[in-house]
Amino acid sequence: MVKKVLLLAVLALALPLAAFADSSIDISNAGGTITGNASGLSLSGSTLFKVGSAVGSNLGSLTFSTGAFTSGNAQMGGTLAAGGSFVITGNGTNGVPNGVIFSGSFNNGATWDLVTLANGTHNYVLTGAVVSASGQVGATTQITINTGKGFFNGATSLSSGDTNLTVPEPGTLSLFGTGLIGLAGAIRRKLSLS
């Protein structure tokens, strides 16, 4: 009987790992204008062309603003403070929801990296984790621009953007809760029989 209780205890400790199973939605966007200065970066007018398995020429929009630069600058790359906003909006096309799909901010800041390619052209890449106000949904984003052989001069067109939304799976969480209720009942029954 002690072995069964120990086995149930080990099972109870392993179940929380299943509760962290997430589903993920890949979102891609292009176009729009990135503007930036010491106060931070912002994107407007960017169009979604992929949301999960839905593909189309215009599925909605993505806009963002970051916190101010804490090191470096918009021309040479640097680190951005936490804050700003990050909003993904669908337009109801091809099964994409109509309205705000995700709204959050760069809770831990972001980085703006200057990459010089072998041919002498420059890419800038914005990366950062974005978290919703509830803290339950996260996203990682990578926004890329190509400025040719020049440097970022305060405004340029967006080459591409990729955002990966991570959403906790409600089915896994309910399965975890049901398992805990069953485990509590089994332990209670074992203790009452002793």
N, C-alpha and C positions, 0 to 999 in steps of 0.2 A: 504494500500500500504506500509506503514512503517513496518507493521508486516511481510510482504513478504520479504522486504529488510533485516530485522533483521534475518529472518529464513535463507535466502541465506548467510548472513554473518556467522552465526553459522555453516552452512554446509561447508563453505569455511575454517573455522578454524578446522573442524573435518577431512577434506580430507587429510591433511598432515600425519596424523597417518597411513592411508592406504599406504602411500608411503614407509613406513618403513617395509612393509611386505617382508620377505626374504624367500629364499628357502635354504635348508640345505642339504649338502652331507656328509654322514658319511664314513670315510675312515679308514680301519684297516690294520695294518702291523705287522710283526713279524720277528725275526731273525736279523742278522747283529750284529755289535759290537759297543758298546758305550765305548768311551775312555774319560778320564777326568783328569784334574789337576787344579791348581790354575787359569790357563788361561781360563777355561771353559770346556764344554762338547761337544762331537761331536758323530754323529751316521753315520755309513757307512754300506752298504751291506744289508739294511733291505728291505724286499719284501712286496709289497702290496698284500693282499688276499681278500680285499673287498673294492669296490669303489661304493658307492650308492647301487644299487640293483645288480650290477655285482659282482660275486663271482668266484674265481679261485685260483689256487695254486701260480700263478705268474702274477700279473696284472701290475707290474711296480715296482718302488722303492721310498723310502723316505730317504732323508739325511738331517742332520741339523748340525749346530754349534751354540753355544751360546756365549754370552759375558763372561767376566771373573767373578769369584766369588767376590762379594762385601762384603759378610759376610759368615762365615762358610767355609766349604770345601767339596770336592768331597766325602770324606769318611764319614763325619758326617752330611751332608746336609747343605744347606744354600741358599742364594739369589744370583742370577746371574744378571749381568748388561744387559742393553738393547743392541741389536745388533745381530751379527751372521747372519746366513742364515737358511732358511727352504724351502726345495724344494721337491715337489711331482711330479713324472714323470710317465706317463702311457706308456704302450708298445703296445697299439692297440688291446689287447686281450679282448674278450667278450664285445665289445662295449665301452671299456674304450678308451679315446683319446690317440693318439700316440704323445708323447712329454710332455712338461711341463704343468701340470695341475694347479699347484700353486707354486708361488715363493714369499717369503716374509722374514720377520725377526721378532725377539722378540722385538717389539718396546718399551714395558714396562718392559723388563727383564723377568725372570722366577724364579721359586722356585724348589729346589731339596730337597725333603723331605725323611728322613730316617724313615721307619716304622718298628718297631719290633713287629712281630706277637707273639701270645700266645705260639707257639711251639719253640720260640727262633730264628726263621729265620728272615732275614732282606729283606725288599723290599725297593727300592728307586723309587720315583715317580717324574718325571719332569712334571711340569704344567706351562703353559704360554699362553698368547694370541699372535698370529702371525698375522701381517698385511702386505698386499702386498705393493709394492712401490707406487701404485696409491692411497692407503688408502681406496679403495672401497670394498675390499674383506677381510674378517677376518677369522680367524680360532682359535679354542682353541684346545690344544693338551695335551694329557696325555700319557706319555711314562713310562712303568714300567719294572723294572728288579728285579730279585730275586737272592740274593747272598748266599742263604743258611744261615748257622750260622756265616759265615764270613762277613767281611765288603767289600765295594767296594775298589778294590786295583789298580785302574787306567784303567782297561779294563775288560769288561764282555759282555756276550751275552744278547741281548734284549729279554725279555719275550713277551711283547706285546705293541702295540701302538694304540691309538685311536685319530683321528683328526676329528673335525667337521668343515667343511668349510661353511661359511655363505655368500651367494651371493645375492645381491639385485635383486629382480624380475623386469625385464625390463617392463613386461606387466602392472604391478601395477603403475610404474612410468609414463608410457604413458597414462594410464587411468586417473591418477591424472592431467597430463598436459591438456588432453582433457576437463576434468571437469572444470579446471580453465579458459580455453578459453570460454567455454559455459557460465560460471558464469560472466565473464567480458562482454560478449555480452549482457546478460540479464540485467546487471546493466546499461550498456550504453543505452540500449533501454528504460529502466525505467526513466533514467535521461533526455533523449531527449524528452520523452512524458510529463514531468512535466512542 
